[in-house]
Amino acid sequence: MKGRRWLAPLLAAALAGLTIFLLGRLTRPKYASGQTLEGSMVENYYAHADEEHEVLFIGDCEVYESFSPVTLFEEFGLTSYIRGSAQQLMWQSYYLLRDTLRYETPRAVVLTVCSLRYAEPQSEAYNRMTLDGMRLSPDKLSAVRASLTEGESELGYYIPLLRYHSRVFELTGEDLTHLFRYPEHTYNGYLMRTEAVPYTRLPAAPLLKDPAFGEKPVAYLNRIVELCREKGIELILVKSPCLYPAWYEAWDEWLEAYAREQGVTYLNAIPHMEEMGIDLNTDTYDGGIHLNVFGAEKYTRWFARTALLRLGLADQRQNEAAAAPYAALAARYEQEKRAKAEDGR
């Protein structure tokens, strides 16, 4: 009888825990439509974690809107995945890389350097779009602690109901449909845009008062370099051909010197846009700030020939196990590209 006395409290605690978990899943944003599709991308990776990717792209919109894994595979036979998220900060990139290495070890990591401009966390909204989708692990705990803005609760990242309880009164059918898994809008992490908004003019670049990057992002860049070196991974630092926010010559010079010192590759793609064939009348969806799918495909081809093929990566197109996921992926990719282009979106 004594043993049974503990049964009711244990069952009650288990039921309470299950209820909190399910309500947390129900009330968290699903990033299923509108302007926040990027919020689903970090979690989407885990459905592909059993696939082998020779190339891992990591960072903010300068990777997830600039590189096409479908193009890389169809034209070069290279398998790849993009672990991108909106305004992904350098310390978040580091912990996402560590998280990824729990599942696979790519031959090359391509890291955007754009986030070096941010010395401190920027906003809870962007934090959430990166961190909510990470599986619970020591790396998530560390990423959350490094990213908290003033007033944020760390516990709210592990018990979503604490943060999103007010959404109980705002639930829609999407919340039930995507209760256990975020919707997947991307192609191995690439978020397609087909609109064509020509470049006209962008805001003038503000005066760069201090050319030095902050201590925190540089420290985490150093940790990424060391982690890749330890794992035998080729690291390529990139600045994608996006014209805004401004990219300063002083930053470029610092990164060139840093790459030489560390023995890694740094590529600034902006001066090579003409060589890629990028036309700012047709290849950008927002007037020169980001590439659309047609610009991304051109950039991807140039980047593969310039940086990836020299690494001796294997062409996987004849490898049935590697090629299988790309058949359906490419069909869906081409279908969406045609449909959106025809609709003018």
N, C-alpha and C positions, 0 to 999 in steps of 0.2 A: 504493500500500500504506500510506503514511503516514496518509492520510485515514481508512483503514479502522481504524487502531489506536484511533481515538476512538469508533468505532461501538459496540463492546461496552460500554465504560464508560457511554456516553450511554444505551444501551438499559437497562443495569442501574439507572442512576439514575432513568430514567423509570418503570421497573417498580416500584422501591422507592417512588417518590413516589405512584404510582397505588395501590399496596397500602396505604400509610399513609392516603391519602385515603379509600379504600373502608372500611378498618377504622374510621376515625374516624366515617364516616357510619353504620356498622353499630352501633358501641358507644354513640353519643350517645343520651340519653334521647329517646323518641319522643313523649311526652306524649299517648299515644293513649287512655288510659283512667284511671280513678281520680280523684284530687283535683288533678291537675296539668295539666288540659287547657289552661290559659292559656299554657303554655309553647310551644304550637304557633302562637300567633296572629301573632307578629311576622313569621315567615317566610310565613305564609299570604297576607299582603298582596301579595307579588310576583306571584301568579297573577292578581291583579286590577289590577295597576299600569297596564295598557293601557286601563282604563276611566277615564272622566272623573268625578270626584267634586266636586260643588260645595262640600260641607262635609266637613272632616276633623276627627274627634274624636281627641284624643290624651291619654293619661294612664293612670291605674290603673283599679281596679274601678269607680270612680265614673263612668267613661264606658262601659266594655265590659259592665257589667251594668245600665246605667241608660238607655241610648239605643237605640232600635230603628230601624235604617236601613230595614227593610221598612215600618214604619209611616210613616216620613218620606216614602218614595216613594209608597206606596199612597194616602195621604191628602193629601199636599201636593205630590207630584211632585218632591221634592228628592232628588238623588243624594248619597250619603254613604258614608264608610268610617270605621271606628274602628281606629286604630293603638294598641291598648291592650295592657297586660301587667301582671302582678301586681306590686304595689308599685313601679310605674314612678316613678323619681326624676326631679326636674326637669331635671337635665343629660341624662338618658336621653331625656326628652321632646324636648329641644332637638335632639339628634343624630338622633332618629327623624324629627323634622320636616324637618331638612336632607336626610335620606335620602329621604324622600317627595318632596321638591321636585325631586329628580333625575328623577322620573317624571311629575309633574303639578303644577299650581298650583291649589289650590282657591280658591274665592271667600272662604271663611270657615274659620277654625281655631277649634275649641272646645277649650279646655285646662282640665282640672281643676286646682284650686289645692291640693288636699288634700296633695300631696307637698311643699309648702313647709315642712311640719312637720319634714322630715328634712334635717338639715344635713350628714350624712355617709352614705356607703354603709352599708347595713344587713346584707346577708347575701349569700353567694355563690349560694345557691339562687335567690333572687329575681333577682340579676344574670343568672344563666344563663337564666332564663325570658324575659328581655328581650333579651339580647345574643347568645345562641347563634343565634337565627333571623335576625339581621341579615346581609345580604350583605356580603362583604368590600369595604371602601371606606375612605377617610380618615375618614369619619364614624364607622364602627364602631371603628376604631383609637382615635379620640379618646374615644368613649363608654366603651370598655373601660378606658382609662387613668384616666378620671374616676371609675370605679365600683369599682375594685379594693379589696377588703377585705384586712386583714392576712393574709399567708400565701398569697394567691392568685398564680398564675402568669399573666402576660399572654399568654405563648405558648400556654397551654392553650386560649385562646379562638379561636385561629387553627388549631391542630392538635388537634382534639378527642380524638384517641387518647391524647395525653399526659395528659388529665384523666380519661378514661373507660375506660382500658385494663382496669380491674378488672371491667368489665361483660361482658367476653368470656365469663365463666363464668355470667352471669345472662341471656343472650340468650333471647328468645322469638320466636314467629312474628311478633309485631308489629314487631320490629326488621328483619326481612326485608321485610315488607309495605310498610313506610314508610322504606325505605332511602334514597330520593332525595327524598322530600317528606313533610313532616309531615302528619298527617291534619287535615282541616278540620272543626271542630266548630261554627263560628260562622256568623253571617249578616252578611257584610260587617263582621266584627269583633265583633258582638254575641253574647255567650255567654248562651244562654237558661237560665233557671231557672223552674220552674213550681210548686215547693213553696210552700205557704202555712203559715208558722209565725208566729202572731200575736205582736205586741209585748206584753210583760208589763212587764219592767223591765230596765234596762241598768246597768252599773257606774256609780257616781257619778263625775263628771268630776273628775280630780285638780286641785289648785290650780295655776294657771298662774304659775310663778315669774318667768319672763321672757317677755313678750309678743312680743319681737322674733323674726322669722324669721332663720335663719342666713344668713351672707354668701354662701355658695356657692349655695343654691337661688335666692336673690334675684338674684344675678349672672346665673344662667342664665335666669331669668324675663325679665330685662332684654334678654338676647340674643334670646329668642323674640320679644319686642315689636319689637325692631329688625329682625329678619329678616322678620317679617310686614309691617312698615311698608315695608321695602325692596322687597318683592314685591307690594305693593298688596293684601294680604290683610287682611280684617277679623278681628280677634282678639277672642274672647269668653272671658272667664275665668268658670268656674262652680264652685260648690259644690253638689253634688247633694243631694237630700233623703234623706241617710243619717244616722242619728242617733248612730252610734258609729264611730270614736273621736270624742270631743267636739270641737265646733267653737266656739271662744271669740269673744266679742263683740269683744275687742281685735284679733283677727285680721281679723274682718269690717271693723272700722273702718279698719285699715291698708290693706286691699285696696280699699275704697271710695275712699280718698284716693289710692292709687296709680293706680287706674283713671282718676280725674279728671285726674291729673297727666300720664298717658301718653296720654290720649285713646282709651282702649279701654273695652270694656264688662265690668262685673263683675256677675254675678247669683248671689245666694245663694238657692237654691230652698227651703231648709228652712222659712222662714215662709210659703211659698205652697202647702204640701202640701194643705190643705183646699180651696183654690181649684182645685187639680189634680184633686181628687176621690180622692186617695190614702187608702185605708183600711188602717190598720196591722194590722187583723185578717186581711186577705186579700191585701195587695199587697206583702208582704215574705216572703222565704223563710227568714229567720234571725232573726226576732224584732225587726226594725227596723234591722238593720245595713245590709242591702242590699235593693234592690227585686227582686221576681220579675218575670216577663214582663208581668203585668197592671199592676203598678205602673210598670214601665218604659214601657209604651205610654201611660199617662196623663201621665207626665212628658214624654215625647217630644212629645206633642200640645201641651202647655202651652209647652214650650220653643220649638217651631216658631212658635207664634202670638206669643209674647212677644219672641223674639230673632231668629229667622231670616227670617220673612216680611217684616220691615221692611227687609231688605237688598236687596229687589228681585230675589231669585234666580228663575231661570226655572223654570216648571213643565215637567218633562221627560216627562210621561206620554204625550204624543203624539209624542215623539221616538223613533222605532223603535229606533235604535241604542242610546240610553240605556235604554230600557224593556226591551229584550230580556233582559239579565241578571237583571232583577227578577222576571220571570215564573216561572222555575224556582226562584229564591230564595224567593219568597213561598209557592209550593206546598210546598216542603220545610219552611219555617217553620211554616205552619199545620198540616201533618201532625205535626211534632214536638210542637207545642203541644198538639194534641188528644191525641196518644198519651201524653205525659207526664202530662197532667192526668188522663186516665182511669186511669193506673197509680198516681196519687197521688204522682208524683215531681216 
